[in-house]
């Protein structure tokens, strides 16, 4: 079986949520993220970040600041041996009418088109209800990483885990170790 494309939320899932992070110096992997990301890469999964960055639309962050943070994360992921395939972000404020702000599927559909995968075959991992709802809207397998935003359980994820390392183990089991029927 082919490894699924893994769609990852950035803040609170891959890296510590710093609330409108304006530079790469504040980037820090979440507990369990390094091991989990390495496992996902070793399985052959493409790793794609999709993140809402409303700080741009709110006038708190500039586009350049968000791009520097994303570039810094990409370098960190290269360093740990789990390179990113791509990063997509919505720059709009929550009240903006766009199709790219999660849970809308615009960015996931763009990633699927550009990287040639069926959205329904990917895995969406995040720490908020909007991440889970994004996955549900395209028929993907969804994993909620519990943390400070554990209220997202109401979004009814397929699985709830403590960190990305546990998520990688679930993906391994779900996609590779299940007995054929």
One Martini backbone bead per residue (centre of mass of N, CA, C, O) as a GRO file, in nm:
protein
  181
    1UNK     BB    1   0.099   0.035   0.019
    2UNK     BB    2   0.055   0.364   0.001
    3UNK     BB    3   0.147   0.644   0.128
    4UNK     BB    4   0.018   0.902   0.276
    5UNK     BB    5  -0.072   1.207   0.275
    6UNK     BB    6   0.031   1.469   0.504
    7UNK     BB    7  -0.165   1.694   0.682
    8UNK     BB    8  -0.041   1.985   0.853
    9UNK     BB    9  -0.041   2.159   1.113
   10UNK     BB   10   0.153   2.392   1.270
   11UNK     BB   11   0.025   2.526   1.524
   12UNK     BB   12   0.021   2.280   1.784
   13UNK     BB   13   0.159   2.032   1.612
   14UNK     BB   14   0.460   2.090   1.522
   15UNK     BB   15   0.458   2.365   1.671
   16UNK     BB   16   0.466   2.596   1.887
   17UNK     BB   17   0.231   2.817   1.999
   18UNK     BB   18   0.302   3.185   1.967
   19UNK     BB   19   0.120   3.387   1.867
   20UNK     BB   20   0.220   3.541   1.610
   21UNK     BB   21   0.475   3.455   1.461
   22UNK     BB   22   0.760   3.667   1.332
   23UNK     BB   23   0.990   3.435   1.366
   24UNK     BB   24   1.217   3.162   1.364
   25UNK     BB   25   1.329   3.173   1.666
   26UNK     BB   26   1.039   3.057   1.789
   27UNK     BB   27   1.094   2.779   1.696
   28UNK     BB   28   0.932   2.469   1.821
   29UNK     BB   29   0.897   2.162   1.877
   30UNK     BB   30   0.690   1.943   1.958
   31UNK     BB   31   0.622   1.696   2.137
   32UNK     BB   32   0.699   1.420   1.921
   33UNK     BB   33   0.758   1.541   1.634
   34UNK     BB   34   1.027   1.433   1.534
   35UNK     BB   35   0.963   1.132   1.542
   36UNK     BB   36   0.703   1.146   1.369
   37UNK     BB   37   0.820   1.277   1.113
   38UNK     BB   38   1.028   1.058   1.055
   39UNK     BB   39   0.825   0.825   1.024
   40UNK     BB   40   0.661   0.944   0.793
   41UNK     BB   41   0.896   0.964   0.595
   42UNK     BB   42   0.981   0.660   0.608
   43UNK     BB   43   0.698   0.568   0.480
   44UNK     BB   44   0.653   0.799   0.232
   45UNK     BB   45   0.539   1.060   0.316
   46UNK     BB   46   0.397   1.344   0.245
   47UNK     BB   47   0.462   1.680   0.368
   48UNK     BB   48   0.193   1.909   0.457
   49UNK     BB   49   0.131   2.244   0.511
   50UNK     BB   50  -0.167   2.383   0.677
   51UNK     BB   51  -0.230   2.738   0.745
   52UNK     BB   52  -0.347   2.978   0.956
   53UNK     BB   53  -0.268   3.349   0.901
   54UNK     BB   54  -0.437   3.608   1.041
   55UNK     BB   55  -0.215   3.822   1.107
   56UNK     BB   56  -0.223   3.952   0.833
   57UNK     BB   57  -0.529   4.045   0.819
   58UNK     BB   58  -0.487   4.202   1.109
   59UNK     BB   59  -0.187   4.349   1.107
   60UNK     BB   60   0.044   4.182   1.277
   61UNK     BB   61   0.152   4.058   1.010
   62UNK     BB   62   0.361   3.976   0.758
   63UNK     BB   63   0.429   3.804   0.487
   64UNK     BB   64   0.736   3.786   0.541
   65UNK     BB   65   0.721   3.664   0.823
   66UNK     BB   66   0.575   3.402   0.746
   67UNK     BB   67   0.785   3.310   0.537
   68UNK     BB   68   1.020   3.287   0.742
   69UNK     BB   69   0.893   3.075   0.920
   70UNK     BB   70   0.849   2.862   0.699
   71UNK     BB   71   1.149   2.842   0.620
   72UNK     BB   72   1.249   2.755   0.899
   73UNK     BB   73   1.084   2.495   0.913
   74UNK     BB   74   1.200   2.364   0.663
   75UNK     BB   75   1.489   2.348   0.774
   76UNK     BB   76   1.423   2.178   1.024
   77UNK     BB   77   1.312   1.935   0.865
   78UNK     BB   78   1.566   1.873   0.713
   79UNK     BB   79   1.749   1.826   0.966
   80UNK     BB   80   1.559   1.571   1.070
   81UNK     BB   81   1.461   1.407   0.801
   82UNK     BB   82   1.165   1.578   0.719
   83UNK     BB   83   1.066   1.691   0.450
   84UNK     BB   84   0.896   1.921   0.285
   85UNK     BB   85   0.680   1.960   0.022
   86UNK     BB   86   0.476   2.185   0.154
   87UNK     BB   87   0.336   2.525   0.193
   88UNK     BB   88   0.025   2.653   0.323
   89UNK     BB   89  -0.158   2.977   0.341
   90UNK     BB   90  -0.380   3.181   0.520
   91UNK     BB   91  -0.411   3.551   0.533
   92UNK     BB   92  -0.689   3.570   0.654
   93UNK     BB   93  -0.936   3.671   0.823
   94UNK     BB   94  -1.207   3.524   0.967
   95UNK     BB   95  -1.412   3.737   0.807
   96UNK     BB   96  -1.326   3.634   0.553
   97UNK     BB   97  -1.404   3.556   0.207
   98UNK     BB   98  -1.281   3.234   0.171
   99UNK     BB   99  -1.129   2.911   0.049
  100UNK     BB  100  -0.853   2.888   0.252
  101UNK     BB  101  -0.984   2.874   0.524
  102UNK     BB  102  -0.998   2.696   0.779
  103UNK     BB  103  -1.215   2.445   0.670
  104UNK     BB  104  -1.159   2.508   0.400
  105UNK     BB  105  -1.035   2.329   0.097
  106UNK     BB  106  -0.854   2.500  -0.097
  107UNK     BB  107  -0.555   2.418  -0.016
  108UNK     BB  108  -0.588   2.113  -0.040
  109UNK     BB  109  -0.671   2.112  -0.340
  110UNK     BB  110  -0.414   2.245  -0.439
  111UNK     BB  111  -0.217   2.030  -0.336
  112UNK     BB  112  -0.341   1.793  -0.492
  113UNK     BB  113  -0.287   1.908  -0.772
  114UNK     BB  114   0.030   1.968  -0.740
  115UNK     BB  115   0.080   1.650  -0.596
  116UNK     BB  116  -0.098   1.412  -0.689
  117UNK     BB  117  -0.376   1.373  -0.501
  118UNK     BB  118  -0.624   1.232  -0.310
  119UNK     BB  119  -0.790   1.375  -0.057
  120UNK     BB  120  -0.930   1.103   0.054
  121UNK     BB  121  -0.619   0.969   0.109
  122UNK     BB  122  -0.555   1.144   0.334
  123UNK     BB  123  -0.404   1.303   0.621
  124UNK     BB  124  -0.533   1.490   0.899
  125UNK     BB  125  -0.342   1.706   1.122
  126UNK     BB  126  -0.461   1.847   1.439
  127UNK     BB  127  -0.569   2.088   1.717
  128UNK     BB  128  -0.837   2.162   1.563
  129UNK     BB  129  -1.151   2.173   1.435
  130UNK     BB  130  -1.067   2.289   1.153
  131UNK     BB  131  -0.888   2.048   1.077
  132UNK     BB  132  -1.100   1.826   1.091
  133UNK     BB  133  -1.307   1.953   0.900
  134UNK     BB  134  -1.131   1.953   0.656
  135UNK     BB  135  -1.105   1.647   0.633
  136UNK     BB  136  -1.410   1.583   0.617
  137UNK     BB  137  -1.470   1.748   0.349
  138UNK     BB  138  -1.265   1.523   0.183
  139UNK     BB  139  -1.252   1.227   0.328
  140UNK     BB  140  -1.046   1.209   0.546
  141UNK     BB  141  -0.821   1.121   0.771
  142UNK     BB  142  -0.841   1.199   1.127
  143UNK     BB  143  -0.618   1.385   1.360
  144UNK     BB  144  -0.603   1.459   1.700
  145UNK     BB  145  -0.409   1.683   1.883
  146UNK     BB  146  -0.361   1.705   2.195
  147UNK     BB  147  -0.407   2.003   2.402
  148UNK     BB  148  -0.496   2.325   2.444
  149UNK     BB  149  -0.732   2.230   2.206
  150UNK     BB  150  -0.933   1.984   2.309
  151UNK     BB  151  -1.221   2.089   2.209
  152UNK     BB  152  -1.212   1.936   1.917
  153UNK     BB  153  -1.376   1.670   1.970
  154UNK     BB  154  -1.648   1.774   1.842
  155UNK     BB  155  -1.536   1.705   1.540
  156UNK     BB  156  -1.482   1.402   1.511
  157UNK     BB  157  -1.239   1.228   1.502
  158UNK     BB  158  -1.092   0.931   1.431
  159UNK     BB  159  -0.842   1.033   1.613
  160UNK     BB  160  -0.671   1.049   1.933
  161UNK     BB  161  -0.374   1.223   2.037
  162UNK     BB  162  -0.073   1.349   2.186
  163UNK     BB  163   0.111   1.314   1.916
  164UNK     BB  164   0.302   1.261   1.632
  165UNK     BB  165   0.410   0.986   1.714
  166UNK     BB  166   0.132   0.857   1.755
  167UNK     BB  167   0.025   0.920   1.472
  168UNK     BB  168   0.231   0.748   1.317
  169UNK     BB  169   0.143   0.478   1.441
  170UNK     BB  170  -0.146   0.487   1.336
  171UNK     BB  171  -0.077   0.500   1.036
  172UNK     BB  172   0.077   0.241   1.021
  173UNK     BB  173  -0.159   0.064   1.113
  174UNK     BB  174  -0.389   0.161   0.915
  175UNK     BB  175  -0.211   0.136   0.628
  176UNK     BB  176  -0.008  -0.141   0.686
  177UNK     BB  177  -0.131  -0.360   0.929
  178UNK     BB  178  -0.377  -0.443   0.803
  179UNK     BB  179  -0.578  -0.681   0.726
  180UNK     BB  180  -0.692  -0.829   0.467
  181UNK     BB  181  -1.033  -0.879   0.322
   0.00000   0.00000   0.00000
